[in-house]
Amino acid sequence: MQAQEIDTLSLDVRELPEINLKGSNVKDPKKATILSAILPGAGQVYNGMAWKVPLIYGGFATNIFFIDFNNRRYLALKEGLFQLDDGEPNNFPNLNRDGLVRQVNFWRRNRDLNYFLFIGIYALNIVDAHVDAHLSSFDVSEDLTFRFEPVFENLWAGTNMMGLSLKINFK
């Protein structure tokens, strides 16, 4: 004897709807970060923000120019300081030793700060690509509603509060 019959109904997997939790325009933040770390600007192109690439490379080019400019001034003044210490004529006859030392330190500091700025531009490129990829999943619809509404509340101490509130509706 058998107490239960075998269920002959079967579920066809092909009939189930596919649920896609990620939209087609959602970008992967990890991929954008890695792309920008390997090649600056690649993460921005991946995110669809290719207009930022000239800004990134313009920042790098400007920074490299100033690194070179400050380094040339630093080396010329340092050579002038060595010539002054050796008793030879130098290219800066209007500067005494203290003036040359101040100028050497000034141009070296400017050059070194530009190296840090270069690292900052590189890091900003990576952070920008990461944040843009994260924000790609947010719906930015054109139907935003701002309303001002009066507010009247009774407080626990028996007093009343009146005011104006700003309500924002995203539809």
N, C-alpha and C positions, 0 to 999 in steps of 0.2 A: 504494500500500500504506500501511496505517496500522498502526503498531506498538502503539498503545494504544487501548483503547476509552474512550469518554466515560462518566464515572461518572454514572449516572442517579439516584443517591441524593441527596436534598437534605435539609438540616437545617431543620426547621420551628421558627422562633424562638418561636412561641407555646407550644411544649411545654417550654421551659426554665423552671426554677423561678426566681422572683425572690428575691434575697438582700437582706435589709434589715439593714444593719450598725448602724443607729441604732434604738433602741427608740422606741416612741411617746411615752414620757414623758420623753425626753431633751430638755433645753432648750438653746438656743443662747446661749452666754455673751456673744457680741458683741451680740446683740439685747437681752439683759437689761441689759447695761451701758449701751447707748444709751438704752433706755427709762428707766432710773433717772437718767441724766444729764439727760434732757429734763424728766421729771416725777418727782420723788422718790417712791418707793414703787411706781412702775409696773413696775419690774423684779421686785420682790417679788411683785406680783400675777401677773405672767407666769410666775414660778417656782412658783406655787401656795402661796406663803407670805404670804397676805394679812393674817395676824394681826400681821405686823411693821409694817404701814402705820401703825396708831395710835401705835406706839412712835416711829416716825420723826417723824411730825407732832407728837407730844407733846414730843419733844426740840426740834424747831424752835420750838414755841410757848413752851416754858419758856425757851429761849435768848433769844427776842425779848423776853420779859417782862424778863429780867435786863439785856439791853442797854438797854431803855427806862428801867428803874429806875436803873441806874448812870449813864446819861446825864443824867437829871433831877437826881440828886444832884450830879453834876459841874458842870452848868450853874448850879445854885443856889449852890454854893460858889464858883464862878468869879465870879459876879456879886457875891457878898459880898466877895470879894477886891478886885475893882475898886472897889466902894463904899468899902472900907477905905482903899485907896490914894488915893481922891479926898477923903477926910476926911468922908464921909457916914456916917450910921448904917447898920448892916447887920443881917441876920437872925441873925447868929452872934456875939453880944456876948461869949461866953465864950472865943472863940478869938482869939489874936493873929495877926499876919501869918504867922509861921512855921507855926502850926497850920493856918491856912487853906491855905497852899501845900502842906503835906503832905496835907491832905484832898483838895484839888483833884487832886493827882498820883495819890492812891490811887484815887479814883473814875474818873479817866480811864483808868488802867491796867486796872482791872476791866472797864470798858466795852470797851476794845480787846482784852482777852483773850477776851471773849465773842464778838467778831467772828471771832476765830480758831477758837473752839469751833464757831461756826456753820458755817464752812468745813469743819471736821473732821467734823461730823455729816453734811454733804452728801457728803463723800468716803467716809465709812463706809457710807452708803446705797448708793453705787455699787459699792464693793468687796464688800459683802454680796450684792448681786444677782449680781455676776460669779461669786463663789465658789459660791453656791447653784446657779447654772446649771451650773457645772463638776461639782459633786457630784451632780447629778441622774442622771448615768449610772452611778453606783456602785450595785451590788446590795447592799442592806442586808437580808439574810435573817435570819430568826429562828433559824436553825439554826447557831449558833456553838458550838464545843466547846472548852473549856479543860481541859487535862490536865497534871498534874505527873508527870514521868517521871524516874527516876534516870538519871544519866549516869556512865559510867566510860570514861575515855580514857587511852591510853598516850601520854606525851609523848616527844619525841625525846631528851631527856636521860636517859631510863631511869626517870623517875618516873611515877607514876600520878596521875590527877586524878579525884576523885569529886565529884559535885554533883547538883543538882536542876534540871531545865529545865521551862519552861512552854511547852507546845505549844498553838497556836491553830489550829483547823481551820475553814475556811469551806466550807460545803457548799451 
